Amino acid sequence: MAQKNSKTLYQALWNSADILRSKMDANEYKSYLLGLVFYKYLSDKMLYHAADLLEEKVSDLNEAQKVYSEAYQDLDIKDDLLENLQYDFSYTLEPNLTFTALVQRIYKGTFQLEDLAQGFRDIEQSHEIFENLFEDVDLYSKKLGSTPQKQNQTISDVMKELATLELAHEGDALGDAYEYLIGQFASDSGKKAGEFYTPQPVSQLMTRIVLHGKENQKGFSVYDPTMGSGSLLLNAKKYSNEPGTILYFGQELNTSTYNLARMNMILHGVDMSNQFLHNSDTLDQDWPTEEPTNFDGVLMNPPYSAKWSAEKGFLDDPRFSMYGVLAPKSKADFAFLLHGYYHLKDTGVMAIVLPHGVLFRGNAEGKIRKILLENGAIDTVIGLPANIFFNTSIPTTVIILKKNRSSKDVLFIDASSGFEKAKNQNLLKEEHIEKILQTYIKREDVEKYAHVADFEEIKENDFNLNIPRYVDTFEEEEEISLTELSMEMVETQKEIQKAETELFSLFNELHGTNEEADKELQQFMKALGIGGETNE
């Protein structure tokens, strides 16, 4: 799709958010807008496909709606048509419940919210993959309006705005626009956004590392046990040469966010048989436990320093048992890391974003880190700039882990100063990502940027992985020439004297508007040491 159309799509989607923006915060209105976008997408796709099945040429949705409605009335055609639609899409909608039909009723003044609610229910009940998908879209919320009429009006206004969009033929562009919206909601929501979105530059960096050298692999399996809206998982599509064969495994605790991920997958055209998503607590209950349980790539941006139960029973859990200790109750960072690492194939690569504390904190975390290093599990430690995430301004680290490495060395990359400053955030640009990626691939020392530390060096540092211990970014200040400094001071003094003389001459031209004011002015000038007669 041309970039111009892309911008139009983004703008139209964003404009439709304006209607809800004044009524609730971004964290709430995203459910309405994304839910309605998704419903329109499913409806439009079904209408155009119905016209194709009926071998009718249509140029727009209104024509497709007419063709579908007429076929639905014809008992000889209806059953076969619905059967085909259900087989191809796993859902069907009655003609009077399509997005197009509902918008037509909005313009006639006969639209009822209950019709849209029924459409939601019909989609949800058509196949388990759509189950409870619209549960966050509360069409009868008082936030939409204090009366049923006002609620009806608000939803009608959003639907009219969305009706201008052609969603069925956009392909991945719609998925990308959906991603764009999720990103915009994340920046609007601030701290609340961390649970569902990883900024795209960080996602891109992690995905490119995990997929490096496996771009041509068919059936690449990728796993994110804290998947949020699925943006990190879906990046694999962009960097694989076999995107249609990727298998996506994801788990998410928050049901609303889990639903976002399900919609996101479908909008990105991921085949139903290639997505395996689960709504549950990753640490509390291991998943997946049935084949496949290990994956080619593991991508994670878990909640930082979250609390977890750390019950003693977890010491017998195969994810944690070999370390002899558990991540502390107040900081689940290593519990998430070990969970992801447990599910990594022997030939796989894992990338996880965590706060810097995991690199140097002691006690149980220190013991876990030591065992990981002794096993050669930690391949690379990348220090990212501060303030690049929506939910925290702290600097973070991307840790790359592998299994069965021949070496126990660790590559340290200090990329903390590689960013572009923006209004509210620091941005990782393409050149910054490329520099990190090339340094990771070459695995060589780069002055003041990267260092490959062998196991002995790490051991000497008591298994502390704090990046400044390994990458010296100290810049010596330039020597100051006293001769040049004294000459500059003389010049500065001359300029001050010249400015004072000009100022004093201006003061001497001043006169008070009356005798009292003139007397005050003369006293003021005398206090400043400016020549002038007083009236005393």
C-alpha positions, 0 to 999 in steps of 0.5 A: 500500500502506498505511504500516502494511503497509509497516512490517510488510514492512520489519520482516519483511525486517529480522528475516530478516537477524537469522539471518545477522547473527551469522555474517558482516558486512552486506556478505556477508549482503546477497547471501543475503537479497536473493537469497532475497527475489528468488527468492521474488518470482519464484516467487510472481509465477509461481505466482499468474500460473499460477493466473490463466492456468488461470482458477483463483481462489486465496486464497494461495500454497499453493492456487496451488502446488496448482493449478500442480502439478496442471496441470504433471502434465496433459500436455494443459495443461502445454506451453501453460502453460509457454509462456505463463509463459515469454513473460510472465516470461522464466522458469519453475520446476518445481513442486517448485522454487518457494519455496513447495514448498521451504518445505513441504519444510523443515517436513517435514524433507526440504529439500535445499540442492541443490533451491534451488541447482537453482532458482537455476540454472533461473532463470539459464538461462531468459533472458539477463537473469537470467544469473549473477544468483545467483552471489553466493549461496554456499549451501555457504559455511562461514560459514552453518555448519561442516557441510552440516546446519548450512548447510541449517538456516541457509538453512531458517531464513531461508526460513521467516522470508521465507515469511510475506511476500506479495511478489507483490502488493506492487508498487513497495512491495517495490522500496522495501522492497528499497531500504530493505534496501540502505540498511540494509546500507549503513549497517551496512557503513559504508565498504564501502557507498559502492560500491553506495548513494547515500542517498535524500535526495541521490538525490532532490535530484539526480533532481528537478533532472535531471527538472525541467520534463521530468516529462511527457516520454514516453521520458525516457532516464536514464544512470548510468555508476557505477550501484551498486545502481541506486537513483539511476536508479530515482528517476526513476520517482518524479518522472516522470508517465510512469514506464512509459516511462522508459529506464534505462541503467546501467553498474557495474564490481563484478559483485555490485553489478551483480547487485543493480541487475538485481534492483532493476530487476525488483523495481521493475517495470521492463519488460525492454525498458526496462532496458539494464545493463552490467557493465564498467569505465566509464572503461576502455571507453566504453559505450554506443557504439551508439545511443542514446549520449546521454541526457536525464538523467545521474545519477552518484555515482562513487567519490571520487578513485579511481585510473585508468590515465590512459594517453596513448591516452585523449587521442584518446578523444572523451570526453576529447580536447577538453580536451588533458589527462587527469584525474590517475592518482590522482584520476579525478573529472574523468574520470568527470565528462567521461564522463557529460557526453559522454553528455549530450544537448544538451537534457539535464541532468547531476547528479554528486556529487564531493568539493570538491577538483574545485572548486579543485585546479589543474594538469590538473584546473584546465585541464579546469575552465577549458574547461568554464567557458569552454564554459558547461558548469557550470550550478550548484555545490551544497555539501552538508553533511558526513557525509551519505554512508555511506562518507565523512564529507567534505563533497561537492558536487553539480555540475549540467552542461548543454550549449548554454547561452546564459550562462556564469554559475554558480549557487553554493548553500551548503547545508552547514549545512542538515541534521538531526543524527542518531546516526551521520550528518547527514540532509538532510530534505525542507525542506532539499531543497526549499530547494535545489531552489527556489533552483536553479529561481529562480536568484537571490542569497540572502544567505548561501546562494546567489549567481549569479556571472557569467563575469567574476567566475569569471575574476577568481577564476582559475576557482576554484569554491570555494564560500566565494569566492562565498557569504559565510556569515560571521556577525559575533559580537554586540557585548558590552556591558561594563556588562552583562558586569560586572553578570553577573560581580558576580552570579556572584561573589555566587552563588559566595560564597553556595555557599561559605558553605553548603558551609563550614557543612556541613563544620563539621558533619562529625566524624571516626569516631575521633581520627585521622580527626578530626585529618585532617579538621580539617587538611583544613578548615584548608587550605581556610580553613574555621574549625575547631579542630585538636587540636594 
